[in-house]
Amino acid sequence: MTLRIAGLSGSTSRPSRTRALVDMAIGQAAQRFGADAASHDLSDLQPSLGQAAVLDDFAPLPREIVGAILSADALVIGTPVYKGSYTGLFKHLFDLIDPAALAGKPVLLAATGGGEKHALVIEHQLRPLFGFFEAASLPTGIYAGAADFHDGRPAAPALLARLDRAVGQFAPWLGPARMADAA
């Protein structure tokens, strides 16, 4: 059985530094653990997301994307920071998700912002949100400011080292011991 890692960027911009960070994280995790990876952003869910009162209000393709995200073995969730928090559409998506849907699922939390003053968004906004869902948030969160990117790609050595450490923390769920247990 092939493991699946899904990435979700809470950005609606294209190109997006958040999407680039999420894509790099799921790419590294897929390579390290021999998994399939898919990445999406909020634009992939429009216009359904903005119009939905429940997930059943989504058009078929956005509903399928959300289903793939929720059924993945592991998640990388990233959001741009706007005025100290995640965006409203990002939160709206999670407001539509059943509280039990992410229980026990390993999640790497990531965020991007213009500068370092937003770095605590992972601890003060994302961890509580995913704690509500009883997801298994990885200990290392990834925050990247504008200076950590070069030509739209994550490039700062400290950021890349932190990303490698965080991806490695998927091992209890995706590594060889997990595969042996599944067999």
N, C-alpha and C positions, 0 to 999 in steps of 0.2 A: 504494500500500500504506500503510495507516494504521499509524502507530507506536503501540505499547502500552507504557504505564508501569504497573507494579504496585507497590502499597504493601503492606508487611507490618508490623503492629504486634505486638511480642512481649508484649503485654498480654492478660490474660484479663478485665480489668475493663471494665465499661461503665457510664457513660462513662469514657473514658480520655484523660488528657493526651497519652499517647504516640500514640494513634490520631488525636487532633486535630492533632498536629504532622505525622504522616505524611500525613494527608488534605490538610492545607494544602500540603505540599511537592508531592504528586502533582498537586494541582489547579493550582498555579502552573506546574509543568513541562508539564502537558497543554495549558494555555492558551498558554504561550510557544512550544511546539514543535508545536502542532496535533496532539496525540496523544490517544488514548483512555486513560482511567485507571480503575483498579479498585483498591480497597483491602480488605484483610482483616486479621483479627487471629487470635490463637491460639484464641479461642473458636469461630471458624468451622470449626476442624479437630477439635473435640472431639466425641465421646469418642475418636475414632480415634487422635489424636496420642498421648495418654497410654497407649494400649494397643498401639501398633504397634512391632514389631521391625524392620520394613522398610516402605517406602512401599506395597508391594502389600497390606499389611494394612489400609490405609485404606479406609473406606467410599467409595462412588463420588463423592459430592459433595466431601468433603475431598481426595480424589485429584485431582479436576478442578481444585480451587482451587490446589493445589500445582503442577499442570501449567501453569496459567495464569501463576502467578508465575515459574516457571522459563523459560517461553517468551517472557516479556515482553522488550521491547527495552531497558528500563532499570528499575531497582528503587530504591525508597526503603524502607530497612529501619530500623525504629526499635524500641527496647526500653526498658522501664522498668529502672531500676537497683535491684537488691536486694542489699544487703550487698556493694557494690562491683563487681557484675558483672551480666550479663544473667541472666534466669531460667533455671531448669532445663529447662522445657518448650521455651523458645526454642532452647536448645542441642540438645535432643533432636531437634527438627525438622531442624536442620542436620546432625546425626549421621546422619540417614536419607537425606540427599541425596548423589547421586553426586559425587565430587570434581571431575569435569570439567563439571558442569552449569552452573556460573556463570563459567567461564573467559572472560575478556575482556568480560564484561557490566558496564556502568557501574552503580555502586551509590552512592547517597547514604546515608551512615550518620548515624543520629540516635539520641539517647537522652534520656530524661527522668529526673529524680530530685528528691528533696526539697530539695536544696541543692547548692551549688557543689562540695562535696567529692567528688562523683561524676563531675565533668566529664571526667576522664581516661579514663573507660570506653571512649570511642570509640578513643583511641589505644592503650590497653593491652589491650582485650578484643576490640572489634569489628574493628579493622584486621587484627590477626593472624588472626582467624577467616576473614575474607574474603580475606586474602592466601593462606591455605591453598587456597582455592577458585580462586585466580588471577583473582578478579574485579578490575575496574578501579574501586577505591574512589576517589570524588572527593576532591580535596585538602581541601575544607572539610567538616568534620563539624559537625553541629548538636547541641549540648547545650542543654537548657532545664530550668531549675529551677522550682520551684513559683512563685516570684516573677515569672517570665516570662509567666504566664498570667493572664487576666482572664475570669471566668465560663467557665472550662474551655477557652478558646481562646488560642492563642499571641498575645501582645499587646505585649510589650516591644519598643521600637523597635530596640534592638541585635540582638535575636533575629530580628526580621523582616528587617533588613538582611543579616544573615549567611545567612538562609534564601534570600533573593533571590540572593546571590552564589553559594551552593552550587548552586541550581537552574540558574543560568547555566553552570555547569561541565559540564552535560550536552551543551552545544553540539557538541563534536566527534563525538558519537555520534548526536545527534538533530537537529542544526541543518541549515541549508540545504546546506552542503557535503556532509553525509552523504546527504541526499536526492538531490543531483546525482549522487553516486557510485552510488547504488542504481538510478537511471534509466539 
